Amino acid sequence: MAGSTESSERGPGETRPSPTEAGPSGPQYVDLGKDFSKDLDWTNDPSDLYLDTYFDPAKPNLGKDFQIVGLKPVIKQKEGETFLLQDGNGRFYVWNEYEGGMYRFEKALKVQDAVNEVLEGVQLNSVDIARIYTPDRRQG
């Protein structure tokens, strides 16, 4: 169709809507494109990123819990609980689903640099990483 933009025209690192939700109001993720190796212990496949569980803006979600606007996944461990995330301002975070800790990269990074940091085994006690605390969540 003339004037339409196919998703294949987007470059790596661009935000795309979840394949389960049409439109910009559904869960988003950072698409690394076909060049992201499927042989790694990490995945960028939206079906593995728990989009509806943690990133749906219409539901309680991880971004709301930590008061981080526009939080979306970049990659997730295939056999683990750790995610690399990006917020609406382009900052990067590491979050562990099991432990619950959210850590923000203090230095400005490009998408590929943040991915490389995680793939190389980012040290969460580094001076370049800051722990983000969530407000106390009380059950009622």
C-alpha positions as a Markdown table, in Angstrom:
| # | Residue | x | y | z |
|---|---|---|---|---|
| 1 | Met | 0.0 | 0.0 | 0.0 |
| 2 | Ala | 1.4 | 3.4 | -0.9 |
| 3 | Gly | 2.5 | 5.6 | 2.0 |
| 4 | Ser | 2.5 | 2.7 | 4.5 |
| 5 | Thr | 5.7 | 1.8 | 6.4 |
| 6 | Glu | 6.5 | -1.8 | 6.7 |
| 7 | Ser | 8.1 | -2.8 | 10.0 |
| 8 | Ser | 11.0 | -4.3 | 8.1 |
| 9 | Glu | 12.0 | -0.8 | 7.1 |
| 10 | Arg | 12.9 | 0.1 | 10.7 |
| 11 | Gly | 16.4 | -0.2 | 11.8 |
| 12 | Pro | 17.9 | -2.2 | 14.7 |
| 13 | Gly | 17.3 | -0.6 | 18.1 |
| 14 | Glu | 14.0 | 1.0 | 17.2 |
| 15 | Thr | 11.0 | 0.5 | 19.4 |
| 16 | Arg | 8.3 | -1.7 | 18.0 |
| 17 | Pro | 4.8 | -2.6 | 19.4 |
| 18 | Ser | 4.3 | -6.1 | 20.6 |
| 19 | Pro | 3.1 | -8.5 | 18.0 |
| 20 | Thr | 0.2 | -9.3 | 20.3 |
| 21 | Glu | -0.9 | -5.7 | 20.5 |
| 22 | Ala | -1.5 | -3.4 | 17.6 |
| 23 | Gly | -0.7 | 0.3 | 17.9 |
| 24 | Pro | 1.5 | 2.4 | 20.1 |
| 25 | Ser | -0.7 | 1.9 | 23.2 |
| 26 | Gly | 0.3 | -1.7 | 23.7 |
| 27 | Pro | 3.5 | -3.1 | 25.2 |
| 28 | Gln | 6.7 | -2.0 | 23.4 |
| 29 | Tyr | 10.1 | -3.5 | 23.1 |
| 30 | Val | 13.4 | -2.5 | 21.5 |
| 31 | Asp | 13.8 | -4.5 | 18.3 |
| 32 | Leu | 17.5 | -5.4 | 17.7 |
| 33 | Gly | 16.7 | -6.7 | 14.3 |
| 34 | Lys | 17.7 | -9.9 | 12.5 |
| 35 | Asp | 21.4 | -9.3 | 13.3 |
| 36 | Phe | 20.9 | -10.2 | 17.0 |
| 37 | Ser | 22.3 | -13.7 | 17.3 |
| 38 | Lys | 19.9 | -16.4 | 18.2 |
| 39 | Asp | 22.9 | -18.5 | 19.5 |
| 40 | Leu | 23.4 | -16.3 | 22.5 |
| 41 | Asp | 22.1 | -17.0 | 26.0 |
| 42 | Trp | 20.0 | -13.9 | 25.7 |
| 43 | Thr | 16.9 | -13.2 | 23.5 |
| 44 | Asn | 15.3 | -10.2 | 21.8 |
| 45 | Asp | 12.3 | -12.3 | 20.6 |
| 46 | Pro | 9.1 | -10.4 | 21.8 |
| 47 | Ser | 7.4 | -13.7 | 22.6 |
| 48 | Asp | 10.1 | -14.3 | 25.3 |
| 49 | Leu | 10.1 | -10.8 | 26.8 |
| 50 | Tyr | 7.0 | -11.1 | 29.0 |
| 51 | Leu | 5.5 | -8.0 | 27.3 |
| 52 | Asp | 2.0 | -8.5 | 28.6 |
| 53 | Thr | 3.1 | -9.4 | 32.1 |
| 54 | Tyr | 5.5 | -6.6 | 32.9 |
| 55 | Phe | 5.3 | -3.9 | 30.2 |
| 56 | Asp | 1.6 | -3.4 | 29.3 |
| 57 | Pro | 0.8 | 0.3 | 29.9 |
| 58 | Ala | -2.9 | -0.5 | 30.4 |
| 59 | Lys | -2.1 | -2.7 | 33.5 |
| 60 | Pro | 0.0 | -2.4 | 36.6 |
| 61 | Asn | 3.5 | -2.8 | 35.3 |
| 62 | Leu | 7.2 | -2.7 | 36.1 |
| 63 | Gly | 7.6 | 0.9 | 34.9 |
| 64 | Lys | 4.8 | 2.1 | 37.2 |
| 65 | Asp | 6.2 | 0.1 | 40.1 |
| 66 | Phe | 9.6 | 1.8 | 39.8 |
| 67 | Gln | 8.2 | 5.1 | 38.6 |
| 68 | Ile | 10.2 | 4.9 | 35.3 |
| 69 | Val | 8.3 | 6.3 | 32.3 |
| 70 | Gly | 8.3 | 4.3 | 29.0 |
| 71 | Leu | 10.1 | 1.2 | 30.4 |
| 72 | Lys | 10.5 | -1.5 | 27.7 |
| 73 | Pro | 12.6 | -4.6 | 27.4 |
| 74 | Val | 15.7 | -4.9 | 25.1 |
| 75 | Ile | 16.9 | -8.4 | 25.9 |
| 76 | Lys | 16.3 | -11.2 | 28.5 |
| 77 | Gln | 18.2 | -14.2 | 29.6 |
| 78 | Lys | 16.9 | -17.3 | 27.9 |
| 79 | Glu | 17.4 | -19.5 | 31.0 |
| 80 | Gly | 17.3 | -16.8 | 33.6 |
| 81 | Glu | 15.4 | -13.9 | 35.0 |
| 82 | Thr | 17.5 | -10.9 | 34.1 |
| 83 | Phe | 16.4 | -8.2 | 31.6 |
| 84 | Leu | 18.1 | -5.3 | 30.0 |
| 85 | Leu | 15.5 | -2.5 | 29.8 |
| 86 | Gln | 15.3 | 1.0 | 28.3 |
| 87 | Asp | 13.2 | 3.9 | 29.5 |
| 88 | Gly | 11.5 | 6.6 | 27.4 |
| 89 | Asn | 14.5 | 8.9 | 27.8 |
| 90 | Gly | 16.9 | 6.4 | 26.4 |
| 91 | Arg | 18.5 | 5.3 | 29.8 |
| 92 | Phe | 19.2 | 1.7 | 30.4 |
| 93 | Tyr | 18.5 | -0.6 | 33.4 |
| 94 | Val | 19.2 | -4.2 | 34.4 |
| 95 | Trp | 16.3 | -5.9 | 36.3 |
| 96 | Asn | 16.3 | -9.3 | 37.8 |
| 97 | Glu | 12.8 | -10.8 | 38.1 |
| 98 | Tyr | 13.7 | -13.2 | 40.9 |
| 99 | Glu | 15.7 | -10.8 | 43.1 |
| 100 | Gly | 13.5 | -7.8 | 42.2 |
| 101 | Gly | 16.5 | -5.4 | 42.0 |
| 102 | Met | 16.5 | -2.6 | 39.4 |
| 103 | Tyr | 19.8 | -1.1 | 38.5 |
| 104 | Arg | 20.3 | 2.0 | 36.2 |
| 105 | Phe | 23.4 | 2.6 | 34.1 |
| 106 | Glu | 24.7 | 6.0 | 35.1 |
| 107 | Lys | 26.6 | 6.7 | 31.9 |
| 108 | Ala | 24.9 | 7.5 | 28.6 |
| 109 | Leu | 24.9 | 4.5 | 26.3 |
| 110 | Lys | 23.8 | 3.6 | 22.8 |
| 111 | Val | 21.6 | 0.5 | 22.5 |
| 112 | Gln | 24.4 | -1.7 | 21.2 |
| 113 | Asp | 26.8 | -0.6 | 23.9 |
| 114 | Ala | 24.2 | -1.4 | 26.6 |
| 115 | Val | 23.6 | -4.8 | 25.1 |
| 116 | Asn | 27.4 | -5.5 | 25.0 |
| 117 | Glu | 27.7 | -4.4 | 28.7 |
| 118 | Val | 25.1 | -7.0 | 29.6 |
| 119 | Leu | 26.5 | -9.8 | 27.3 |
| 120 | Glu | 29.9 | -9.3 | 28.8 |
| 121 | Gly | 28.6 | -9.7 | 32.3 |
| 122 | Val | 27.8 | -6.3 | 33.8 |
| 123 | Gln | 28.9 | -5.9 | 37.4 |
| 124 | Leu | 25.9 | -4.6 | 39.5 |
| 125 | Asn | 28.2 | -3.2 | 42.2 |
| 126 | Ser | 30.1 | -1.0 | 39.6 |
| 127 | Val | 30.3 | 2.7 | 40.1 |
| 128 | Asp | 28.6 | 3.1 | 36.8 |
| 129 | Ile | 25.4 | 1.3 | 38.1 |
| 130 | Ala | 23.0 | 2.7 | 40.6 |
| 131 | Arg | 20.3 | 0.7 | 42.4 |
| 132 | Ile | 16.8 | 2.1 | 42.0 |
| 133 | Tyr | 14.4 | 1.6 | 44.9 |
| 134 | Thr | 10.6 | 1.3 | 44.5 |
| 135 | Pro | 8.2 | 2.9 | 46.9 |
| 136 | Asp | 7.0 | 0.6 | 49.6 |
| 137 | Arg | 4.2 | -1.6 | 48.2 |
| 138 | Arg | 1.7 | -2.5 | 50.9 |
| 139 | Gln | -0.8 | -5.2 | 50.5 |
| 140 | Gly | -4.3 | -4.3 | 51.5 |
